[in-house]
Every structure is written in structure tokens, then in C-alpha cells.
Amino acid sequence: MHWSDRYVGLDYVADTADCAVLASTVARDVLGREIELPGERRPGPFGRNALIQQHRQELARRIDEPMEAQPVLLISRGRAQHIGVMCRLAGEWWVLHADEAAGFVLRQRLRDLPRQGYQVEGFYEWL
């Protein structure tokens, strides 16, 4: 069993069980890192993009290659507004993420994300 299995299928709930909350929960559960997310929330793609731009440098640093249980920032609808968590399974990279449209947590192959409307902005490591 992979550590990410326990998250797959959990409900997406805006502001309380969304992509950022999932990423910080994985950081705590898997990496033993407490990530304090900004208290404010801004709805919609513009709001999420603004929050990411405002806070990402204080929470994580960009890295060249994906790392297990570390965040990946995704572009959706032209904006960096979605965060996932990298998982290495069967020799391939996957992304665990709480998907608003699906309504639950998914684990998808990194190489399949463009077909789902996501592009990788970058890989990160929590500070």
C-alpha cells in the first residue's frame, strides 16, 4: 500500500478540504511538517492565483525535479491556481490532488494531466 492510497476518494470541500488543505495535510502526515496556510481564502481562479503568488515563496521553494510527498503547482484555465502532491508509484510520477470539478481527491499520472486541463507550473519543496 502506498501512503497516498488513504487520501484517494476523500471529498473535496471548498476551504476546508480543498487542494491546499490536502497538500498541507500530506506534509504533516507523511513528512512530519506543519505547513500553516494563509487564513484568508479568495474564491475562484483569480483569487486562488493571487493567494498563490502572494504566499508561495514563504511556504515552499521551487526545485528542478519532483520529490515524493512534495507539492506541485498546476496551471488550470491559464492561472497557477491548483496544488497537488507528487507520488512515485510503479516507477512513474503521479499527482495526488483534491479536484473541485470531480468533487473528490484523485491520483493521476503526471503525464496525463494535460489531457485533464492541467499544466505543471513547477515542482516545489516545503520550507
N, C-alpha and C positions, 0 to 999 in steps of 0.2 A: 504494500500500500504506500502510495506517495503522500507526502504531507498535504498536498493541495486537494486530495480527494474529499476531505471533510468539509470543504467550503463549496464545492460544486453543488449547484441546486438551491443554495440559500436564496431567500427572497431579496430582491432589490427594493429598498425603501429610501426614498429621497431624504437626504440629510442625516439619516440615522444608520442606514445600511447601504450606502452608495459606494462608488468606486474608491473614493479617498478613504472612507472608513474601512473598507476591505483591506486596502493596502497597509494601513496603519495597524490593523488587527493582525495581519500576517507578520508584520515586522515584530510585533510583541510576542505572538505565539511561537513563531519559527526562529526568529533571530534574537529574541530577548531584548528588543529595542523598543523603548517607549517613544512614539512619534506623536507630538502634540500638534494636532491640526488646528488651523485658524478657527476661532469661534464663529466668525461671520460666514454666512453662506450667500452666494449670489446665484439665482436660478438661471437656467438657460445657457446656451453655448457661450454667449458673450460674457456672462457673469462668471462662469467656470474658468474661462480663458483668463479673465482679469485676475482672479484669485491665484491661478497657477503662476502667472507672470509675476505677481506681487510676492509670492512666498516660496517659490521653488528653490532659490539659492540659499535660503536659510534652513531648508529641510533636507536637501539632497545635493549631491554633486554629480555632474554628467560624467559618464565613463564610456569607453570605446566599445566594449563588448557586454552582452547581457551577463548577469550573475544570478544565481539561484536565490529566489525569495526576495529579490530586489526590484524596485519599481521600473516601469517603462512608461514613458509619456506618449500618448497616442493623439494623433490629429483625426478629428471627425468633423465633417461639414466645414472643412477649411480652417478649423481652430484647434489649438492644443487644449483640449478640454476633457480628456479622459485618461485615467491612470489604470494600469494593470500591474500584475506581479509576474515576474519571469519564473518558469518552471522547466526543469530539464527532465524529460521523460523519453525513454527508449532511444536515447541518442539524438533527440530533437528538442528544439526550444518551443515551448508553449507559453501562452499568456492566460493567466487567471484574472478575470475581471468581472465586476458587477455591472451588467449591461442593462441600462434603463429600458431600451426597447424590448428586450427579451423578458425583463421583469425578474431576472434571477442571475446568479453567478455562473459564468461559463468558463470553460477552459478550452482555448482554441489554439491550433498550431499557429505559430508566428507567421509562417509563410502563407497562411490562408487569410490573414486579417485584411489585406487589400480588397479581397472579394466581399468582405463584410462592411466595407466603407471606412476602414481604419488604415492610417499610415503611421509608421513609427517616427516620432519626433526625436527621440533619443532614449538611451538607457541610462539609469541613474543608480546611485548607491546612497542609502540613507546616511546622514551625518550623525 
